């Protein structure tokens, strides 16, 4: 039977007052689709004027996919629980955590789905891909094969989602185990792939915590911005529709 576990929501509330930037060495068009470090002006104005509609009640779904043992669970646990367990067992089916944020004064939540990397669970776990706003493809920077498989994981995830409505992140884990020379070599391949699939590339370590917090803050920041802009677009469409209806009623 497929196991779907839900861990209690973290009691901490992460407060974000600005768009979390990429690490300085990754601030290049090749390393990220979006290199901006400020929220869209429309988003900031909407938050100041409390015109964010239902965004404060929404939960953005983030799915984390990748090969077995690349460190998906450790990544999520490091962020949500600030813990690292070398002996953590492989995920059976899917698991998820909830994390709460306050972005520009507006409450916002991420639902982080940890999916099994084992082949025997792949078909079942893929049913939980549907409705994702963000797809995080994880690979081990010490395992070239896991990077080669990243494209297939993305293709599987996109079968259940609209490619035009999801944000993509390519994440290399276990950076602490890689020598500078070894990492430099795989980094070039990772950045090339990220550029091809239009994903934002991050490298981090769940063991040391390097870049983990910053990464998830970045995910939350961009997801929040997308949701606010979508809400503003819907609101604008409604207002235009109201004007047209009124004009039609008075034959203007």
C-alpha positions in Angstrom: 0.0 0.0 0.0 1.2 3.5 -0.8 2.2 5.4 2.3 1.2 9.0 2.5 2.3 10.6 5.7 1.7 14.1 6.9 4.0 15.7 9.4 2.6 18.4 11.6 3.0 22.0 10.4 6.2 23.7 11.6 5.5 26.1 14.4 8.0 28.6 13.2 6.8 31.3 10.8 9.4 32.5 8.2 9.0 36.2 7.5 10.1 37.4 4.1 10.3 41.1 3.4 12.2 40.9 0.1 12.7 38.5 -2.8 15.5 36.2 -1.6 18.3 36.4 -4.2 20.4 33.7 -5.6 23.9 33.1 -4.1 26.2 35.7 -5.6 28.2 33.1 -7.7 25.0 31.9 -9.4 23.9 35.4 -10.4 24.1 34.8 -14.2 21.6 34.1 -16.9 23.1 30.7 -17.4 22.5 29.8 -13.7 19.0 31.0 -13.4 16.0 32.1 -15.4 15.2 34.8 -12.9 18.1 36.7 -11.4 16.1 39.6 -10.0 16.3 40.3 -6.3 13.2 42.5 -5.9 9.5 41.7 -6.0 7.5 43.0 -8.9 6.4 46.5 -8.2 2.7 45.5 -8.7 3.1 42.8 -6.1 4.6 45.2 -3.5 1.9 47.7 -4.1 -0.9 45.1 -3.9 0.5 43.9 -0.5 0.8 47.4 0.8 -2.7 48.2 -0.2 -4.0 44.8 1.0 -5.2 43.8 -2.5 -3.9 40.3 -2.6 -7.3 38.6 -2.6 -7.2 34.9 -1.6 -3.4 34.5 -1.7 -3.2 34.6 2.1 -5.4 31.4 2.2 -3.6 29.5 -0.6 -1.2 26.7 -0.3 1.4 26.3 -3.0 2.2 22.7 -3.9 5.9 21.9 -4.3 6.9 18.5 -5.5 10.5 17.2 -5.0 11.5 14.5 -7.4 14.7 12.7 -8.3 16.6 9.4 -8.1 16.7 7.2 -5.0 19.2 8.3 -2.3 20.0 11.7 -3.8 18.9 13.4 -0.6 15.3 14.6 -1.2 14.1 13.8 2.3 17.2 15.1 4.0 16.8 18.4 2.1 13.2 18.8 3.3 14.0 17.7 6.9 16.9 20.1 7.1 14.6 23.0 6.2 11.5 22.1 8.1 13.1 20.4 11.2 16.7 21.7 11.1 17.7 18.1 11.4 20.0 15.7 9.5 19.8 11.9 9.8 22.4 9.9 7.9 20.4 6.8 8.6 17.0 8.0 7.3 15.2 5.3 5.4 14.1 5.6 1.8 10.7 7.2 1.4 7.9 4.7 0.7 5.4 6.3 -1.7 5.1 10.0 -0.7 5.4 12.2 2.3 4.7 15.9 2.8 5.4 18.8 5.1 3.7 22.1 5.5 5.8 25.3 6.0 4.3 28.7 6.8 5.6 32.0 5.7 4.7 35.7 5.9 5.7 37.4 2.7 5.4 41.2 2.6 3.0 41.0 5.5 0.8 38.4 3.8 0.5 34.8 5.1 1.6 32.1 2.6 2.2 28.4 2.8 4.2 25.8 0.9 3.2 22.1 0.8 6.4 20.2 0.2 5.8 16.8 -1.3 8.7 14.3 -0.9 8.3 11.6 -3.5 9.9 8.1 -3.6 12.8 7.7 -6.0 12.4 3.9 -6.2 11.2 2.6 -9.5 8.5 0.3 -8.0 6.8 3.4 -6.5 7.3 5.7 -9.4 4.0 5.1 -11.2 1.9 5.5 -8.0 3.8 8.5 -6.6 3.4 10.3 -10.0 -0.3 10.6 -9.3 0.6 13.1 -6.5 2.4 15.3 -9.0 -0.8 16.9 -10.2 -1.5 20.5 -9.2 2.1 21.4 -8.6 3.1 25.1 -8.8 6.8 24.3 -8.3 8.9 21.3 -9.4 12.2 20.7 -7.7 14.4 18.1 -9.5 17.1 16.9 -7.2 20.4 15.2 -8.1 23.6 14.2 -6.2 26.6 16.3 -7.3 28.7 13.2 -6.8 26.6 11.0 -9.0 26.6 12.0 -12.7 23.9 9.4 -13.5 21.5 11.2 -11.2 22.0 14.4 -13.2 21.4 12.5 -16.4 18.1 11.2 -15.0 16.9 14.7 -14.1 15.4 15.3 -17.5 13.3 12.2 -17.3 12.0 13.1 -13.8 11.0 16.5 -15.2 9.2 14.9 -18.1 7.3 12.6 -15.8 6.3 15.5 -13.6 5.2 17.7 -16.5 2.8 14.9 -17.7 0.6 15.8 -14.8 1.0 19.6 -15.0 0.8 22.5 -17.4 4.5 23.3 -18.4 3.6 27.0 -18.7 2.3 27.2 -15.1 5.1 25.7 -13.1 8.4 27.0 -11.8 11.4 24.7 -12.1 14.4 24.3 -9.9 17.4 22.0 -10.5 19.1 21.2 -7.2 22.4 19.5 -6.6 22.8 18.0 -3.1 25.7 16.6 -1.0 28.0 19.4 -2.0 29.9 18.8 1.2 31.1 15.5 -0.2 32.5 16.9 -3.4 36.0 18.3 -4.0 36.2 21.7 -5.7 37.6 20.1 -8.9 34.9 17.4 -8.9 32.1 19.9 -8.3 33.3 22.3 -10.9 33.1 19.7 -13.5 29.5 18.6 -12.7 28.4 22.2 -12.1 29.0 23.0 -15.8 26.8 20.2 -16.9 24.1 21.1 -14.3 24.0 24.8 -15.4 23.8 23.7 -19.0 20.8 21.4 -18.2 19.2 24.1 -16.1 19.5 26.5 -19.1 18.0 24.0 -21.5 15.0 23.2 -19.3 14.6 26.8 -18.1 15.2 26.0 -14.4 16.9 27.8 -11.7 20.0 26.0 -10.5 21.1 25.6 -6.8 23.8 23.6 -5.1 23.6 22.9 -1.4 24.3 20.6 1.5 21.7 19.2 3.8 24.5 18.0 6.1 26.0 21.5 6.7 22.8 23.4 5.8 24.6 25.4 3.2 22.1 27.3 1.0 19.1 25.2 2.2 17.2 27.9 4.0 18.0 30.4 1.3 16.8 28.0 -1.4 13.4 27.4 0.2 13.0 31.1 0.9 13.6 31.7 -2.8 11.0 29.1 -3.7 8.5 30.6 -1.4 9.3 34.2 -2.7 8.8 33.3 -6.3 5.7 31.2 -5.7 4.1 34.0 -3.7 4.9 36.5 -6.5 3.3 34.3 -9.1 0.2 33.8 -7.0 -0.2 37.6 -6.3 0.2 38.4 -10.0 -2.4 35.8 -11.0 -4.8 37.2 -8.4 -4.3 40.7 -9.7 -4.9 39.5 -13.3 -8.1 37.8 -12.2 -9.2 40.9 -10.3 -8.5 43.1 -13.3 -10.5 40.8 -15.6 -13.4 40.9 -13.3 -13.3 44.7 -13.1 -13.2 44.9 -16.9 -16.1 42.5 -17.2 -18.1 44.6 -14.7 -17.5 47.7 -16.8 -18.6 46.0 -20.0 -21.7 44.7 -18.3 -22.6 48.1 -17.0 -22.0 49.7 -20.4 -24.2 47.1 -22.1 -27.0 47.7 -19.6 -27.0 51.4 -20.4 -26.2 51.0 -24.1 -23.0 53.0 -23.9 
